[in-house]
């Protein structure tokens, strides 16, 4: 078995806008960090599978997909924050298809774990609306693919981005087969992700949000993951864990203030990885979302991949220069009470 299945989005630099924080350098910094650590050639590198209208339609409305195609054809904006270029439609298909290729390799046990540099990112893309730099919801498309074509019956999506994954929540809001969990800074864009948002219908109790105050830091992520997320995984018993990976919780990120370190991120993912080994045959894969500091991109991505592969690494950026706050402890307390843990 290959140690890690990997997707790199060839040609992604054609999706760019001058001065925009969601820029090609985010991915190139990760590639350079892996090359510099001698890891680049040590894992299975996959091409995207072809994604057709049926696959896209499991996650997005056909009216939105038509709208997105037209917007991309003209290189227009979806909204004030979310740009496209004439290359963006195909690159969005590639990102979704690359994510599927990675997840499928892990599901079929061709690879131990997976990491997909899914750019353009996706977790803000809702059923009928793109927003927040996101065009198609890559991780939602991956989850639907596993359910419809790989016959998965229970999955978990854990979103560790700085921002709430409102698009992913929207898509699985009334579904009982996908557990969606998000940690995110609050208050912050997009303004959703309250702890009271837990799903409806068959999805009631399958959405769990943990809005964190600025300054939360490493211990907050470790505590929520170990004390709440893992017990929720024990209840849902997913057959695979899908992680929306944003490196914007890092203390260097210009858009947020969660004060996470690369070491803290790796330790957090390690908790999930260890759980997966004992409960779902080690099936876990990560999919790139946000993150806007180039050095943080290198440090966090290298730390996580090294952790997943059992390779040594050094956190050259270290801990946050500002001390962590402790108001996050009330989030843990309320979370335990809400979920009866």
C-alpha positions, 0 to 999 in steps of 0.5 A: 500500500502506498503511504499517501495518495496526493493530488496537485492541481496542474495549471491552477495558476490560471485561476488568479486575480491580481491582489486577491488573497486566494492566489496560486502561491498558496499551493506553490508554497506547499509544493516547494516545502514538500520538495525541500523535505524530500517528500515530494516523490515519496507518495502516489500522485494522482490525476483527477477523474472526469467529473460529469453533470450527474456527479456535480448534481449530487452536491449542486443545483443544475441552475447554479452549475449553469450560472457558474459555467457562464460566469467562468466563460466570461471571467466574471465575479460571482460576488465581490469576493469570489472571482473566476477566469475563463480557466476556472470552470475546468480547474474547478472540475479538476479540483473536485476530480482530484479530490475524488481520486485521492479519496477513492485511493484511500477508500480502496486501500491503494493508499494509507492516507490522502491529501488533495491540494483542491484549488479553487477551494470549496467549503463555502460553496452551497447547493445553489450559490458560490461564495467566499472564494469557492466555486464548487464544494470539493469535499461535498462532491467527494462525499457524495461520490463515496456514497453513490459509487463506492457504497459508503453508508456513513462518513464524517467531514471535519472542517478545521478552517478559520471560517465556518464551512457554511456550504458543506453544512448547507449541502448535508443539513438534512442528511443522516449519513454524513456527520459535519463538524466545524471549528471556526473563529467567531465572530467572522465571515460568513457569520454562520456556524452557531452551536445551536445549528445541528441539522434538521430532519434526518440530519438532526444531530449530524451537524456540530459547530464549535465557534471559537473566540480569537486567541484560542490556540493549540489547546483549544483545538486539542481539547475540542478534538479529543473531548468532543469530536472524537466522542461524536465520531464514536457515536456516528462510526464513520467509515472514512474521515474527510477533513477540510484543511485550511491553514488559516487558523495559523497564528501568521494568517492575515485574515484571522486570530485563532493563534494555532501553531503548525505543531498544534495542527499536526497534533490535532490531526494526529488525534483523528488519525489515531482514531481512524486507525482503530475505528475505520481502517485508517481511512482519512483524507485531507482537502485544501480550503483556505489559508493566506500566509505563505510561510504558514502554508509551508509549515502547516502542510509539511507538519500534517503530511509528515505526521500522517506519514510518520516522518520527522519534521520541525516547526520552524515558525514555532508558537504564537508570539501572543499568549493564548486566551482561555475563553475557549473553555466555555465553548468546550463546556457548552459543547459537552452539555449540548452533546451530552458528553 
